[in-house]
Amino acid sequence: MHLAAAAGARVISIFGPTPPCERKPLNEGSTAVWKGEDMDCSPCCHDGIFPRCDHVSCLKKITPQEIFNLISGEV
């Protein structure tokens, strides 16, 4: 993700337990997708430690169709 962004590529980055605020690519045209902002358990990653999670709802809320729409520019 970071190498692609450094090379100037448009990047769609998908975030789950880690919020994108400090880790998303900053180049123009890149998009960060994160659905954890409204979840009580998110973000659950703290200091690089990921607790056990049986539901991964933060990732399941991101649909393949949503990513496809971003790729095809239909957003």
Protein Blocks (a to p, Z undefined) as FASTA:
>chain_A
ZZmmmnopacddddfkbcfklmccfbehiacddfklmpfkbcfbeghiacddfklmmmmm
pcfklmmmmmnopZZ
